[in-house]
Amino acid sequence: MENTVLQSETLSAVFMPRRGGKLASLVYRPAGMQMLAQPPGAYPPLRAGMPFGEGDASGFDDVFPSMGEAGKEGEWPPVPDHGMIWTSPMEASYTEGGLLLHLWADGWDYRKTARLDEDTLRLRWEIRNDASAARPFCWVCHCLWQLDQDTVFLYPPSGREARDVLKPGAPSCDVIPSPPPDGSMAKFYFSRPLQTGQCGCIWPTRGVNMSMRWDAAELPYLGFWITNGGWRGDRNFAFEPGLSYYDTLSESSASGTLRTAGPGETVSFELMITLGKT
């Protein structure tokens, strides 16, 4: 199936099944504004295992079964940069529950369902291990939003203490309240499991706000990525709810939070994204 569109009076969402089920566009219709980060030009061709930096690095991609190559030689097989989903074509169909995006690869049965309820995009994942042995995995929300210089970030009510994982050995600190200086980037991970799955932002110039909500018991950890021209010249940010601390097999194992799915086990979780007028 080619690109698929879900539309309500408030939102228009475009998915790209051939590009890993990417949510490529999310438009707030009352203002006619595109809120997801967009590629600078045409979407480049994809190939399995390609570096993420050679891709479009836009919209909402799924990171699974790890953000990057496993760091423990021989313990796990190599994992493609940002996982295997974003370069894999998915099957798409419409069901009573909404748009179903489905991939079976490497012994994983991976399903994502999307539907719109006026101002809210509701997403649900069901991931089943079809292998005969238990396997470790990570899943991370990689939803890149447009960055304005006056964007205000709204963090979980449980606190803002985090660590910039791009600076090894750096102490925990309060995560940034607004965009960093031009030409910089940062990647924070919140130091403790979340009590409430909630975050968002305000784009004052656009007059639009966004909230993300999920069950913290299902996705207990949160990362925050931002580049203000520091990576490839891109300007975007992402709240990254995930299953573990943080997003690779090796780091999650080191933190004692790595998830494992037994043979035939299904892991499921949901995420809701709401856009509104400020």
KOLKOL-629211 format. One record per atom (N, C-alpha, C): residue number from 0; atom name; x, z, y. Coordinates in Angstrom, 1 decimal. Layout:
<sites>
resi|name|xx|zz|yy
NUM|CA|X|Z|Y
...
</sites>
This chain:
<sites>
resi|name|xx|zz|yy
0|N|0.8|0.0|-1.2
0|CA|0.0|0.0|0.0
0|C|0.9|0.0|1.2
1|N|0.5|-0.8|2.2
1|CA|1.2|-0.8|3.5
1|C|0.9|0.5|4.3
2|N|1.3|0.5|5.6
2|CA|1.0|1.7|6.4
2|C|-0.4|2.1|6.3
3|N|-0.7|3.4|6.3
3|CA|-2.1|3.9|6.2
3|C|-2.4|4.7|7.4
4|N|-3.6|4.7|7.9
4|CA|-3.9|5.4|9.1
4|C|-5.1|6.3|8.9
5|N|-5.0|7.6|9.3
5|CA|-6.0|8.5|9.4
5|C|-6.4|8.8|10.8
6|N|-7.7|8.8|11.1
6|CA|-8.0|8.9|12.6
6|C|-9.3|9.8|12.7
7|N|-9.2|10.6|13.8
7|CA|-10.4|11.4|14.2
7|C|-10.5|11.1|15.7
8|N|-11.5|11.8|16.3
8|CA|-11.6|11.6|17.8
8|C|-10.4|12.2|18.5
9|N|-9.7|13.1|17.9
9|CA|-8.5|13.8|18.6
9|C|-7.2|13.2|18.2
10|N|-7.0|12.9|16.9
10|CA|-5.7|12.5|16.3
10|C|-5.7|11.2|15.7
11|N|-4.6|10.5|15.7
11|CA|-4.3|9.3|14.9
11|C|-3.0|9.5|14.2
12|N|-3.0|9.5|12.8
12|CA|-1.8|9.7|12.0
12|C|-1.5|8.5|11.2
13|N|-0.3|8.0|11.2
13|CA|0.1|6.8|10.5
13|C|1.2|7.3|9.4
14|N|0.9|6.9|8.2
14|CA|1.8|7.2|7.1
14|C|2.4|5.9|6.6
15|N|3.7|6.0|6.1
15|CA|4.4|4.9|5.6
15|C|4.8|5.1|4.1
16|N|3.9|4.8|3.2
16|CA|4.1|5.0|1.7
16|C|5.5|4.5|1.2
17|N|5.9|3.3|1.7
17|CA|7.1|2.7|1.3
17|C|8.3|3.4|1.7
18|N|8.2|4.3|2.7
18|CA|9.3|5.1|3.2
18|C|9.1|6.6|2.9
19|N|8.9|6.8|1.6
19|CA|8.8|8.2|1.2
19|C|7.5|8.9|1.6
20|N|6.5|8.2|2.0
20|CA|5.3|8.8|2.5
20|C|5.5|9.4|3.9
21|N|6.4|8.9|4.6
21|CA|6.7|9.4|6.0
21|C|5.5|9.4|6.9
22|N|5.3|10.6|7.6
22|CA|4.3|10.6|8.7
22|C|5.1|10.0|9.9
23|N|4.8|8.7|10.2
23|CA|5.6|8.0|11.2
23|C|5.1|8.2|12.6
24|N|3.8|8.5|12.7
24|CA|3.2|8.6|14.1
24|C|2.1|9.6|14.1
25|N|2.0|10.4|15.1
25|CA|0.9|11.4|15.3
25|C|0.6|11.3|16.8
26|N|-0.5|10.7|17.1
26|CA|-0.9|10.5|18.5
26|C|-2.0|11.4|18.9
27|N|-1.8|12.1|20.0
27|CA|-2.9|12.9|20.6
27|C|-3.8|12.0|21.4
28|N|-4.9|11.6|20.9
28|CA|-5.7|10.5|21.5
28|C|-6.3|10.8|22.9
29|N|-6.7|12.1|23.2
29|CA|-7.2|12.3|24.5
29|C|-6.3|12.0|25.6
30|N|-5.0|12.1|25.3
30|CA|-3.9|11.8|26.3
30|C|-3.2|10.5|26.0
31|N|-3.5|9.9|24.9
31|CA|-2.8|8.7|24.5
31|C|-1.4|8.8|24.3
32|N|-0.9|10.0|23.8
32|CA|0.5|10.3|23.7
32|C|1.0|10.4|22.3
33|N|2.1|9.8|22.0
33|CA|2.8|9.9|20.8
33|C|3.7|11.2|20.8
34|N|3.5|12.1|19.8
34|CA|4.2|13.3|19.9
34|C|5.4|13.4|18.9
35|N|5.5|12.6|17.9
35|CA|6.6|12.6|17.0
35|C|7.7|11.8|17.5
36|N|9.0|12.2|17.2
36|CA|10.1|11.4|17.6
36|C|10.1|10.0|16.9
37|N|10.4|9.0|17.7
37|CA|10.3|7.6|17.2
37|C|11.7|7.0|17.1
38|N|11.9|6.0|16.2
38|CA|13.2|5.3|16.1
38|C|13.5|4.5|17.4
39|N|14.8|4.4|17.7
39|CA|15.1|3.6|18.9
39|C|14.8|2.1|18.8
40|N|14.7|1.6|17.6
40|CA|14.4|0.2|17.3
40|C|13.6|0.0|16.1
41|N|13.9|-1.1|15.4
41|CA|13.2|-1.4|14.1
41|C|13.6|-0.4|13.1
42|N|12.8|-0.1|12.1
42|CA|13.1|0.7|11.0
42|C|14.2|0.0|10.1
43|N|15.3|0.7|9.9
43|CA|16.4|0.0|9.1
43|C|15.9|0.0|7.6
44|N|16.5|-1.0|6.8
44|CA|16.2|-1.0|5.4
44|C|16.7|0.3|4.7
45|N|16.0|0.7|3.7
45|CA|16.3|1.9|2.9
45|C|17.0|1.5|1.6
46|N|17.8|2.4|1.1
46|CA|18.4|2.3|-0.2
46|C|18.6|3.7|-0.7
47|N|18.5|3.9|-2.0
47|CA|18.6|5.2|-2.6
47|C|20.0|5.8|-2.4
48|N|20.0|7.0|-2.0
48|CA|21.3|7.7|-1.8
48|C|22.0|7.4|-0.5
49|N|21.4|6.7|0.4
49|CA|22.0|6.4|1.7
49|C|22.1|7.6|2.6
50|N|23.1|7.7|3.5
50|CA|23.2|8.8|4.4
50|C|22.0|8.8|5.4
51|N|21.6|10.0|5.7
51|CA|20.4|10.1|6.5
51|C|20.7|9.5|7.9
52|N|21.9|9.6|8.4
52|CA|22.2|9.1|9.7
52|C|22.1|7.6|9.8
53|N|22.1|6.9|8.7
53|CA|21.9|5.5|8.7
53|C|20.5|5.1|8.7
54|N|19.6|6.1|8.6
54|CA|18.2|5.8|8.6
54|C|17.6|5.9|10.0
55|N|16.3|6.0|10.0
55|CA|15.6|6.0|11.4
55|C|15.6|7.4|12.0
56|N|15.7|8.5|11.1
56|CA|15.7|9.9|11.6
56|C|14.6|10.1|12.6
57|N|13.4|9.9|12.2
57|CA|12.2|10.0|13.1
57|C|11.0|10.5|12.3
58|N|10.0|10.9|13.0
58|CA|8.7|11.3|12.3
58|C|8.9|12.5|11.3
59|N|8.1|12.5|10.3
59|CA|8.1|13.7|9.4
59|C|8.4|13.2|8.0
60|N|9.6|13.5|7.5
60|CA|10.1|13.2|6.2
60|C|10.0|14.5|5.4
61|N|9.9|14.4|4.1
61|CA|9.9|15.5|3.1
61|C|11.4|15.6|2.6
62|N|11.9|16.8|2.7
62|CA|13.3|17.1|2.1
62|C|13.1|17.8|0.8
63|N|13.5|17.1|-0.3
63|CA|13.4|17.6|-1.7
63|C|14.3|16.7|-2.6
64|N|15.0|17.3|-3.5
64|CA|15.0|18.7|-3.9
64|C|16.1|19.5|-3.3
65|N|16.7|19.0|-2.2
65|CA|17.8|19.7|-1.4
65|C|18.0|18.9|-0.2
66|N|18.5|19.6|0.9
66|CA|18.9|18.9|2.1
66|C|20.1|18.0|2.0
67|N|21.0|18.4|1.1
67|CA|22.3|17.7|1.0
67|C|22.9|17.9|-0.4
68|N|24.0|17.3|-0.6
68|CA|24.7|17.4|-1.9
68|C|25.0|18.8|-2.2
69|N|24.8|19.2|-3.4
69|CA|25.0|20.5|-3.9
69|C|26.5|20.9|-3.7
70|N|26.8|22.1|-3.3
70|CA|28.1|22.5|-3.0
70|C|28.9|23.1|-4.1
71|N|28.2|23.3|-5.2
71|CA|28.9|24.0|-6.4
71|C|29.2|22.9|-7.4
72|N|30.5|22.5|-7.5
72|CA|30.9|21.4|-8.3
72|C|30.5|21.7|-9.8
73|N|29.8|20.8|-10.4
73|CA|29.5|20.9|-11.8
73|C|28.3|21.7|-12.1
74|N|27.8|22.6|-11.2
74|CA|26.7|23.4|-11.5
74|C|25.4|22.6|-11.5
75|N|25.3|21.8|-10.5
75|CA|24.1|20.9|-10.3
75|C|24.6|19.5|-10.1
76|N|23.8|18.5|-10.5
76|CA|24.1|17.1|-10.2
76|C|24.1|16.8|-8.7
77|N|24.8|15.8|-8.2
77|CA|24.8|15.5|-6.8
77|C|23.3|15.2|-6.3
78|N|23.1|15.6|-5.1
78|CA|21.8|15.4|-4.5
78|C|22.0|14.5|-3.3
79|N|21.1|13.5|-3.1
79|CA|21.3|12.6|-2.0
79|C|21.1|13.3|-0.6
80|N|21.8|12.8|0.4
80|CA|21.6|13.4|1.7
80|C|20.1|13.5|2.1
81|N|19.7|14.6|2.5
81|CA|18.3|14.9|2.8
81|C|17.3|14.6|1.6
82|N|17.9|14.6|0.4
82|CA|17.0|14.5|-0.8
82|C|16.6|13.1|-1.2
83|N|15.8|13.0|-2.2
83|CA|15.5|11.7|-2.7
83|C|14.1|11.1|-2.2
84|N|13.3|11.9|-1.6
84|CA|11.9|11.5|-1.2
84|C|12.0|10.4|-0.2
85|N|12.7|10.6|0.9
85|CA|12.6|9.8|2.1
85|C|13.0|8.4|1.9
86|N|13.8|8.1|0.8
86|CA|14.1|6.7|0.6
86|C|13.3|6.1|-0.6
87|N|12.4|6.8|-1.1
87|CA|11.6|6.4|-2.3
87|C|10.2|5.9|-2.0
88|N|9.8|4.7|-2.4
88|CA|8.5|4.2|-2.2
88|C|7.5|5.1|-3.0
89|N|6.4|5.4|-2.4
89|CA|5.3|6.2|-3.0
89|C|4.1|5.4|-3.2
90|N|3.3|5.7|-4.2
90|CA|2.0|5.2|-4.4
90|C|1.0|5.9|-3.4
91|N|0.1|5.1|-2.9
91|CA|-0.9|5.7|-1.9
91|C|-2.3|5.3|-2.4
92|N|-3.2|6.3|-2.3
92|CA|-4.6|6.0|-2.6
92|C|-5.5|7.0|-1.9
93|N|-6.8|6.6|-1.7
93|CA|-7.7|7.5|-1.0
93|C|-8.5|8.3|-2.1
94|N|-8.6|9.6|-1.9
94|CA|-9.4|10.4|-2.8
94|C|-10.4|11.2|-2.0
95|N|-11.2|12.0|-2.6
95|CA|-12.2|12.9|-1.9
95|C|-11.4|13.9|-1.0
96|N|-10.2|14.2|-1.4
96|CA|-9.4|15.2|-0.7
96|C|-8.7|14.6|0.5
97|N|-8.6|13.2|0.6
97|CA|-7.9|12.6|1.7
97|C|-7.0|11.5|1.1
98|N|-5.9|11.2|1.9
98|CA|-4.9|10.3|1.5
98|C|-4.0|11.0|0.5
99|N|-3.8|10.4|-0.7
99|CA|-2.9|10.9|-1.7
99|C|-1.7|10.0|-1.8
100|N|-0.5|10.7|-1.6
100|CA|0.8|10.0|-1.7
100|C|1.5|10.6|-3.0
101|N|1.9|9.7|-3.9
101|CA|2.4|10.1|-5.2
101|C|3.7|9.5|-5.6
102|N|4.6|10.3|-6.1
102|CA|5.9|9.8|-6.6
102|C|6.2|10.5|-7.9
103|N|6.7|9.7|-8.9
103|CA|7.2|10.3|-10.1
103|C|8.7|9.8|-10.2
104|N|9.6|10.8|-10.1
104|CA|11.0|10.4|-10.1
104|C|11.9|11.5|-10.6
105|N|12.8|11.2|-11.4
105|CA|13.8|12.2|-11.9
105|C|13.2|13.4|-12.6
106|N|12.0|13.1|-13.2
106|CA|11.3|14.2|-13.9
106|C|10.5|15.1|-13.0
107|N|10.3|14.7|-11.8
107|CA|9.4|15.4|-10.9
107|C|8.1|14.6|-10.6
108|N|7.0|15.3|-10.7
108|CA|5.7|14.7|-10.3
108|C|5.4|15.2|-8.9
109|N|5.5|14.4|-7.9
109|CA|5.5|14.8|-6.5
109|C|4.2|14.3|-5.8
110|N|3.3|15.1|-5.3
110|CA|2.1|14.7|-4.7
110|C|1.9|15.4|-3.4
111|N|1.5|14.5|-2.4
111|CA|1.2|15.0|-1.1
111|C|-0.2|14.5|-0.7
112|N|-1.1|15.4|-0.2
112|CA|-2.4|14.9|0.2
112|C|-2.5|15.2|1.7
113|N|-3.1|14.3|2.5
113|CA|-3.3|14.4|3.9
113|C|-4.7|14.1|4.3
114|N|-5.3|15.0|5.2
114|CA|-6.6|14.7|5.8
114|C|-6.7|15.3|7.2
115|N|-7.5|14.7|8.0
115|CA|-7.7|15.1|9.4
115|C|-9.0|15.9|9.5
116|N|-9.0|17.0|10.2
116|CA|-10.2|17.7|10.6
116|C|-10.1|17.8|12.2
117|N|-10.6|16.8|12.8
117|CA|-10.6|16.7|14.3
117|C|-9.2|16.9|14.9
118|N|-8.9|18.1|15.4
118|CA|-7.6|18.3|16.0
118|C|-6.5|18.7|15.1
119|N|-6.7|18.8|13.8
119|CA|-5.8|19.3|12.8
119|C|-5.5|18.4|11.7
120|N|-4.2|18.2|11.4
120|CA|-3.8|17.5|10.3
120|C|-3.4|18.5|9.2
121|N|-4.1|18.3|8.0
121|CA|-3.9|19.3|6.9
121|C|-3.2|18.6|5.8
122|N|-2.1|19.2|5.4
122|CA|-1.2|18.6|4.4
122|C|-1.1|19.6|3.2
123|N|-1.1|19.0|2.0
123|CA|-1.0|19.9|0.8
123|C|0.0|19.2|-0.2
124|N|0.9|20.0|-0.7
124|CA|1.9|19.5|-1.7
124|C|1.6|20.1|-3.1
125|N|1.8|19.3|-4.1
125|CA|1.8|19.8|-5.5
125|C|3.0|19.1|-6.2
126|N|4.0|19.9|-6.6
126|CA|5.2|19.4|-7.2
126|C|5.3|20.0|-8.6
127|N|5.4|19.2|-9.6
127|CA|5.4|19.6|-11.0
127|C|6.8|19.2|-11.6
128|N|7.4|20.1|-12.3
128|CA|8.6|19.8|-13.1
128|C|8.2|19.3|-14.4
129|N|8.4|18.0|-14.7
129|CA|8.0|17.4|-16.0
129|C|9.2|17.4|-16.9
130|N|10.3|18.0|-16.6
130|CA|11.4|18.0|-17.5
130|C|11.2|19.1|-18.5
131|N|12.1|19.1|-19.5
131|CA|12.0|20.1|-20.6
131|C|12.7|21.4|-20.3
132|N|13.4|21.5|-19.2
132|CA|14.1|22.7|-18.9
132|C|13.8|23.1|-17.4
133|N|14.0|24.4|-17.1
133|CA|13.8|24.9|-15.8
133|C|14.8|24.2|-14.8
134|N|14.4|24.0|-13.6
134|CA|15.3|23.3|-12.6
134|C|15.2|24.0|-11.2
135|N|16.3|24.2|-10.6
135|CA|16.2|24.7|-9.2
135|C|15.9|23.6|-8.2
136|N|15.4|24.0|-7.1
136|CA|15.0|23.0|-6.1
136|C|14.8|23.7|-4.7
137|N|14.9|22.9|-3.7
137|CA|14.5|23.3|-2.3
137|C|13.5|22.3|-1.8
138|N|12.7|22.8|-0.9
138|CA|11.7|21.9|-0.1
138|C|11.8|22.4|1.3
139|N|11.9|21.4|2.2
139|CA|11.9|21.7|3.6
139|C|11.1|20.7|4.4
140|N|10.3|21.2|5.3
140|CA|9.5|20.4|6.3
140|C|10.5|19.8|7.3
141|N|10.6|18.5|7.4
141|CA|11.5|17.9|8.3
141|C|10.7|17.0|9.3
142|N|10.0|17.7|10.2
142|CA|9.1|17.0|11.1
142|C|9.7|17.0|12.5
143|N|10.2|15.8|13.0
143|CA|10.9|15.7|14.2
143|C|9.9|15.4|15.4
144|N|9.9|16.3|16.3
144|CA|9.1|16.1|17.5
144|C|9.8|15.6|18.7
145|N|9.1|15.0|19.6
145|CA|9.7|14.5|20.8
145|C|10.2|15.7|21.7
146|N|11.4|15.6|22.3
146|CA|11.9|16.6|23.1
146|C|11.9|16.2|24.6
147|N|11.2|17.0|25.4
147|CA|11.3|16.9|26.8
147|C|12.2|18.1|27.3
148|N|12.7|17.9|28.5
148|CA|13.6|18.9|29.0
148|C|12.9|20.2|29.4
149|N|11.5|20.1|29.6
149|CA|10.8|21.3|29.9
149|C|10.0|21.9|28.7
150|N|10.3|21.4|27.5
150|CA|9.6|21.8|26.3
150|C|9.8|23.3|26.1
151|N|8.7|24.0|25.8
151|CA|8.7|25.5|25.5
151|C|8.5|25.7|24.0
152|N|9.3|26.4|23.3
152|CA|9.2|26.7|21.9
152|C|8.5|28.0|21.7
153|N|7.6|28.0|20.7
153|CA|6.8|29.1|20.4
153|C|7.2|29.6|19.0
154|N|7.8|30.7|18.8
154|CA|8.4|31.1|17.5
154|C|7.4|32.1|16.9
155|N|7.6|32.4|15.6
155|CA|6.7|33.3|14.8
155|C|6.6|34.6|15.5
156|N|5.5|35.3|15.5
156|CA|5.3|36.6|16.1
156|C|6.2|37.7|15.6
157|N|6.7|37.5|14.4
157|CA|7.5|38.5|13.7
157|C|8.9|38.7|14.3
158|N|9.3|37.7|15.2
158|CA|10.6|37.9|15.9
158|C|11.4|36.6|16.0
159|N|12.5|36.7|16.8
159|CA|13.3|35.5|17.1
159|C|14.7|35.6|16.6
160|N|15.0|36.6|15.8
160|CA|16.4|36.8|15.4
160|C|16.7|35.7|14.4
161|N|17.8|35.0|14.6
161|CA|18.2|33.9|13.8
161|C|19.7|33.7|13.8
162|N|20.2|32.8|13.0
162|CA|21.7|32.5|12.9
162|C|21.8|31.0|13.1
163|N|22.8|30.6|13.9
163|CA|23.1|29.2|14.1
163|C|24.0|28.8|12.9
164|N|23.5|28.1|11.9
164|CA|24.2|27.8|10.7
164|C|25.2|26.7|10.9
165|N|25.2|26.0|12.1
165|CA|26.3|25.1|12.4
165|C|27.6|25.7|12.9
166|N|27.5|27.1|13.0
166|CA|28.6|27.8|13.5
166|C|28.9|28.9|12.4
167|N|29.7|28.6|11.4
167|CA|30.0|29.5|10.3
167|C|30.6|30.8|10.9
168|N|30.0|31.9|10.4
168|CA|30.5|33.2|10.8
168|C|29.9|33.8|12.1
169|N|29.1|33.0|12.7
169|CA|28.5|33.4|14.0
169|C|27.4|34.5|13.7
170|N|27.4|35.5|14.6
170|CA|26.4|36.6|14.3
170|C|25.0|36.1|14.6
171|N|24.0|36.9|14.1
171|CA|22.6|36.6|14.5
171|C|22.4|36.8|15.9
172|N|21.4|36.0|16.5
172|CA|21.1|36.0|17.9
172|C|19.7|35.6|18.1
173|N|19.2|35.7|19.3
173|CA|17.8|35.2|19.6
173|C|17.9|33.7|19.6
174|N|17.0|33.1|18.9
174|CA|16.9|31.6|18.9
174|C|16.5|31.1|20.3
175|N|17.0|29.9|20.7
175|CA|16.9|29.5|22.1
175|C|15.4|29.3|22.5
176|N|15.1|29.7|23.7
176|CA|13.7|29.5|24.2
176|C|13.4|28.2|24.8
177|N|14.4|27.4|25.1
177|CA|14.2|26.1|25.7
177|C|15.3|25.1|25.3
178|N|15.3|23.8|25.6
178|CA|16.3|22.9|25.2
178|C|17.7|23.3|25.6
179|N|18.7|23.1|24.8
179|CA|20.1|23.4|25.1
179|C|20.7|22.3|26.0
180|N|21.9|22.5|26.5
180|CA|22.5|21.6|27.5
180|C|22.6|20.2|26.9
181|N|22.6|19.2|27.8
181|CA|22.7|17.8|27.4
181|C|24.0|17.6|26.5
182|N|23.8|16.8|25.5
182|CA|25.0|16.5|24.6
182|C|25.2|17.6|23.5
183|N|24.3|18.5|23.3
183|CA|24.5|19.6|22.3
183|C|23.4|19.5|21.2
184|N|23.7|20.3|20.2
184|CA|22.7|20.4|19.1
184|C|22.9|21.8|18.4
185|N|21.9|22.2|17.7
185|CA|22.0|23.5|17.0
185|C|21.0|23.5|15.8
186|N|21.3|24.4|14.9
186|CA|20.4|24.5|13.7
186|C|20.3|26.0|13.4
187|N|19.2|26.6|13.6
187|CA|19.0|28.0|13.4
187|C|18.2|28.3|12.1
188|N|18.5|29.4|11.5
188|CA|17.7|29.9|10.4
188|C|17.3|31.3|10.7
189|N|16.0|31.6|10.6
189|CA|15.5|33.0|10.9
189|C|16.1|33.9|9.8
190|N|16.5|35.1|10.2
190|CA|17.3|35.9|9.4
190|C|16.4|36.6|8.3
191|N|15.2|36.8|8.5
191|CA|14.3|37.5|7.5
191|C|13.1|36.6|7.1
192|N|12.6|36.9|5.9
192|CA|11.4|36.2|5.5
192|C|10.3|36.4|6.5
193|N|9.4|35.4|6.7
193|CA|8.4|35.5|7.7
193|C|7.2|36.4|7.2
194|N|6.6|37.1|8.2
194|CA|5.4|37.9|7.9
194|C|4.2|37.0|8.2
195|N|4.3|36.1|9.1
195|CA|3.2|35.1|9.5
195|C|3.8|33.7|9.6
196|N|3.1|32.8|9.0
196|CA|3.6|31.4|9.0
196|C|3.0|30.7|10.2
197|N|3.6|30.8|11.4
197|CA|3.1|30.2|12.6
197|C|4.2|29.9|13.6
198|N|4.2|28.8|14.2
198|CA|5.1|28.4|15.3
198|C|4.5|27.2|16.0
199|N|5.1|26.8|17.1
199|CA|4.6|25.7|17.9
199|C|5.4|25.4|19.1
200|N|4.8|24.7|20.0
200|CA|5.5|24.4|21.3
200|C|4.5|23.9|22.3
201|N|4.9|23.9|23.5
201|CA|4.2|23.3|24.7
201|C|5.0|22.3|25.4
202|N|4.4|21.1|25.6
202|CA|5.0|20.1|26.5
202|C|4.3|20.1|27.8
203|N|4.8|20.9|28.8
203|CA|4.1|21.1|30.0
203|C|3.8|19.8|30.8
204|N|4.8|18.9|30.9
204|CA|4.7|17.7|31.6
204|C|3.6|16.8|31.0
205|N|3.5|16.8|29.7
205|CA|2.5|16.0|29.0
205|C|1.1|16.7|29.0
206|N|1.1|18.0|29.2
206|CA|-0.2|18.8|29.1
206|C|-0.7|18.9|27.7
207|N|0.2|18.9|26.7
207|CA|-0.2|19.0|25.3
207|C|0.6|20.2|24.6
208|N|-0.1|20.8|23.7
208|CA|0.5|21.9|22.9
208|C|0.4|21.6|21.4
209|N|1.2|22.2|20.6
209|CA|1.2|22.0|19.2
209|C|1.4|23.3|18.5
210|N|0.7|23.5|17.4
210|CA|0.9|24.6|16.5
210|C|1.0|24.2|15.1
211|N|1.9|24.9|14.3
211|CA|2.0|24.7|12.9
211|C|1.7|26.0|12.2
212|N|0.9|25.9|11.2
212|CA|0.5|27.1|10.5
212|C|0.6|26.9|8.9
213|N|1.0|28.0|8.3
213|CA|1.1|27.9|6.8
213|C|1.1|29.3|6.3
214|N|0.9|29.5|5.0
214|CA|0.9|30.8|4.3
214|C|2.4|31.2|4.1
215|N|2.8|32.3|4.8
215|CA|4.2|32.7|4.7
215|C|4.5|33.2|3.3
216|N|3.5|33.5|2.4
216|CA|3.8|33.8|1.1
216|C|4.3|32.6|0.3
217|N|3.8|31.4|0.7
217|CA|4.2|30.2|0.0
217|C|5.5|29.6|0.6
218|N|5.6|29.6|1.9
218|CA|6.8|29.1|2.6
218|C|7.4|30.3|3.5
219|N|8.2|31.1|2.9
219|CA|8.6|32.4|3.6
219|C|9.7|32.2|4.6
220|N|10.4|31.1|4.6
220|CA|11.6|30.9|5.4
220|C|11.4|29.8|6.5
221|N|12.2|30.0|7.6
221|CA|12.0|29.0|8.7
221|C|13.3|28.7|9.3
222|N|13.6|27.4|9.4
222|CA|14.7|26.9|10.2
222|C|14.2|26.2|11.5
223|N|15.2|26.0|12.4
223|CA|14.8|25.3|13.6
223|C|16.0|24.4|14.0
224|N|15.8|23.1|14.0
224|CA|16.8|22.1|14.4
224|C|16.5|21.5|15.8
225|N|17.5|21.3|16.5
225|CA|17.4|20.6|17.8
225|C|18.6|19.8|18.2
226|N|18.4|18.6|18.7
226|CA|19.5|17.8|19.2
226|C|19.1|17.3|20.6
227|N|19.9|17.6|21.6
227|CA|19.6|17.1|22.9
227|C|20.7|16.1|23.2
228|N|20.8|15.1|22.4
228|CA|21.8|14.1|22.5
228|C|23.1|14.4|21.7
229|N|23.1|15.5|21.0
229|CA|24.3|15.9|20.3
229|C|24.6|15.3|19.0
230|N|23.5|14.7|18.4
230|CA|23.6|14.0|17.1
230|C|23.1|12.6|17.3
231|N|24.0|11.6|17.2
231|CA|23.6|10.2|17.3
231|C|23.1|9.9|18.7
232|N|23.1|10.8|19.6
232|CA|22.4|10.6|20.9
232|C|20.9|10.9|20.9
233|N|20.4|11.3|19.7
233|CA|18.9|11.6|19.5
233|C|18.5|12.8|20.3
234|N|17.3|12.8|20.7
234|CA|16.7|14.0|21.4
234|C|15.4|14.3|20.7
235|N|15.4|15.3|19.8
235|CA|14.2|15.8|19.1
235|C|14.5|17.2|18.6
236|N|13.4|17.8|18.0
236|CA|13.5|19.1|17.5
236|C|12.6|19.2|16.3
237|N|12.8|20.2|15.4
237|CA|12.0|20.4|14.3
237|C|11.9|21.8|13.9
238|N|10.7|22.3|13.7
238|CA|10.5|23.6|13.0
238|C|10.5|23.3|11.5
239|N|11.2|24.0|10.7
239|CA|11.4|23.7|9.3
239|C|11.0|24.8|8.4
240|N|9.7|25.0|8.1
240|CA|9.3|25.9|7.1
240|C|9.9|25.5|5.7
241|N|10.3|26.4|4.9
241|CA|10.8|26.1|3.6
241|C|10.6|27.1|2.6
242|N|11.0|26.8|1.4
242|CA|10.9|27.7|0.3
242|C|12.0|28.7|0.1
243|N|13.2|28.4|0.8
243|CA|14.3|29.3|0.5
243|C|15.2|29.4|1.8
244|N|16.2|30.2|1.8
244|CA|17.1|30.4|2.9
244|C|18.5|30.0|2.4
245|N|19.1|28.8|2.9
245|CA|18.3|27.9|3.7
245|C|18.1|26.6|2.9
246|N|18.6|25.4|3.2
246|CA|18.0|24.2|2.7
246|C|18.8|23.4|1.7
247|N|19.9|24.0|1.2
247|CA|20.6|23.3|0.1
247|C|20.6|24.2|-1.2
248|N|20.8|23.6|-2.3
248|CA|20.9|24.4|-3.5
248|C|22.0|25.5|-3.5
249|N|23.1|25.1|-3.0
249|CA|24.3|26.1|-3.0
249|C|24.0|27.2|-2.0
250|N|23.5|26.9|-0.8
250|CA|23.3|28.0|0.2
250|C|22.1|28.9|-0.2
251|N|21.1|28.3|-0.8
251|CA|19.9|29.1|-1.3
251|C|20.3|30.0|-2.4
252|N|21.2|29.4|-3.3
252|CA|21.7|30.3|-4.4
252|C|22.5|31.4|-3.9
253|N|23.4|31.2|-2.9
253|CA|24.2|32.2|-2.3
253|C|23.4|33.3|-1.6
254|N|22.2|32.9|-1.1
254|CA|21.4|33.9|-0.4
254|C|20.4|34.6|-1.4
255|N|20.4|34.2|-2.6
255|CA|19.5|34.8|-3.6
255|C|18.1|34.4|-3.5
256|N|17.8|33.3|-2.8
256|CA|16.4|32.8|-2.6
256|C|16.1|31.5|-3.3
257|N|17.0|30.9|-4.1
257|CA|16.8|29.6|-4.7
257|C|15.6|29.7|-5.6
258|N|14.7|28.7|-5.5
258|CA|13.5|28.6|-6.3
258|C|13.8|27.8|-7.6
259|N|13.2|28.2|-8.7
259|CA|13.3|27.4|-9.9
259|C|11.9|27.2|-10.5
260|N|11.7|25.9|-10.9
260|CA|10.4|25.6|-11.6
260|C|10.6|25.4|-13.1
261|N|9.8|26.1|-13.9
261|CA|9.9|26.0|-15.3
261|C|9.3|24.7|-15.8
262|N|9.5|24.4|-17.1
262|CA|8.9|23.2|-17.6
262|C|7.4|23.2|-17.5
263|N|6.9|22.1|-16.9
263|CA|5.5|22.0|-16.7
263|C|4.9|22.8|-15.5
264|N|5.8|23.5|-14.8
264|CA|5.3|24.4|-13.7
264|C|5.0|23.6|-12.5
265|N|3.9|23.9|-11.8
265|CA|3.6|23.3|-10.5
265|C|3.7|24.3|-9.4
266|N|4.4|23.8|-8.3
266|CA|4.5|24.6|-7.1
266|C|3.7|23.9|-6.0
267|N|2.8|24.7|-5.4
267|CA|2.0|24.1|-4.4
267|C|2.0|24.9|-3.1
268|N|1.7|24.2|-2.0
268|CA|1.7|24.9|-0.6
268|C|1.0|24.0|0.3
269|N|0.6|24.5|1.5
269|CA|-0.1|23.8|2.5
269|C|0.5|24.0|3.9
270|N|0.3|23.0|4.8
270|CA|0.8|23.1|6.1
270|C|-0.3|22.5|7.0
271|N|-0.6|23.1|8.2
271|CA|-1.5|22.6|9.1
271|C|-0.9|22.4|10.5
272|N|-1.1|21.2|11.1
272|CA|-0.6|20.9|12.4
272|C|-1.7|20.6|13.3
273|N|-1.8|21.3|14.4
273|CA|-2.9|21.2|15.4
273|C|-2.3|20.8|16.8
274|N|-2.9|19.8|17.4
274|CA|-2.6|19.4|18.7
274|C|-3.7|19.6|19.7
275|N|-3.4|20.1|20.9
275|CA|-4.5|20.3|21.8
275|C|-4.0|20.2|23.3
276|N|-4.9|20.3|24.2
276|CA|-4.6|20.2|25.6
276|C|-4.2|21.6|26.2
277|N|-3.1|21.6|26.9
277|CA|-2.5|22.8|27.5
277|C|-3.4|23.3|28.6
</sites>
